[in-house]
Amino acid sequence: MKYWQPMHELAICQALIAQVAAVARSEHASSVTDVYVSVGPLSGVECPLVRSAFPFAAAGTVAGEATLHLRQTPVRVSCEDCGAETEVAANRLICGRCSNWRTQLISGDELLLQRVVMRSGRPRRNNDV
């Protein structure tokens, strides 16, 4: 028996659209035109799949016609020995300065809604600035 299972990225996009809709409601927006998201390589999210799933999750919502802008963020670590903060490869979390393996992850595992561009829900009047 074959059945359809929702992919991980569709569920992520649905949660993202829920956040976007909440922002649009709070700002009394009539529609959302652009959604900006930062994605780290250690987030477990595949950007091409998010791009594919976004229109399905957004369909019929205030963000139905929105453009998704994904920005990949680098992996950065802080070294516990030398104190350096360096950008590293996702599969090599060692200090970029002293090559120590005792590091703490600073960034690279995030999936963050950065910005939502909206159209106003109320018509402009002549005295509006």
N, C-alpha and C positions, 0 to 999 in steps of 0.2 A: 504494500500500500504506500503510495507516494502522497505526501502532503507538503504544503508550503510552511516553512518556518521563517518567522521574521528575522532578518539579519540584525546583528548587533548595531550596525550603523544606523539602521532605520529607527531603532529604539532611541538611539542617541539624538537623532534629528527630531524625533517627536518630543523629547524632553527639551531640546533647544527651542523648538517652536512654541512650546508652552511658556518658556521664559520670555521669548520675544513677544508673545501675545500679552503677557502680563505687563511688560514694559509699555507696549502700545496702549493698553487699556488705561494705565496710570497717567499716560500723557495725552489721552483723548485723541489718539491718532486714527486717521481713517484707513491708512495702509502703511505697510513697511516696504521700503524700496531696496534696502541693502542691509545685510547682516554680516558683521565682521567677527571672525572666530580665530583664536590662536590655538594651535595644536602642536603638542610636543611629540617627538618621535617615540617616547616611552609611554604615551597615553593609551596605547592599545587600539588606536583608531586609525583606520586606513582612509586617507584623504580622498582617493578616487571613489571609494564606496560611499563616503559621506556626500560627495558631490552628486552621485547618482541617486541617493536616497532622499536628499533634501527636497526636491520638487514634489515627491510623493507625500512627505510629511507636511509640507506647506500648503498643499492643495486644499482649497476651500477655507483657508484661514486668512487672517489679516496680512500674512506674509506670502500669500499665494503667488504673487508676481515678483517677490524679492529675489535679488541676486545674492548668492552666498560667496563671501570672500574668505578664503582660508589662508592663514599665515602660519607657516611652520616656524616654531621657536627652537632655538638650539638647546642642546643638553649642556648644562653648566654645573660644575661641582665646586665645593669649597674644601680645601685641604686642611685636615686637622693638624698637620705638622708645620707646614710653612705658611698657612693662612691665605694662600693664593686662591683666587676665584678664576677658574679657567673654563673655556669651552672645550668639550671633549666629544669623542665619538660615542654613539649610543651603546655600543658594545664594549667600550673600554673606559670605565669610570675611574680612571686614575688621574692624579694631579698632572696638569699640563706643564707645570714648572719643575717639580722635583720627582715626578713619577711615583709618588707614594700611593698606595692603594687605600689608605684610610681617608676617605673623602665622604662628604655629605652632598646629596643631590640638592641643588638650588632650583633648577628649572629643567624642563624637558618632559615632564610627565603630566602636564596640564592640558585641559580642554576648557578654554575660557571664552565666554561671550564677551567680546571687547566693546562692540558698538552696534547700535541699531539706528538706521536712518529711516525717518518716518515722514509721512505727509500729515499735516494737521487735519483734525477731524472737524474743525469749525471753519466756516468761511471767513476770509479776511475782510475787515472793514477798512474804510479809507483812513481812519485815524490809527490803525494798527501799525506798529513799526516792524 
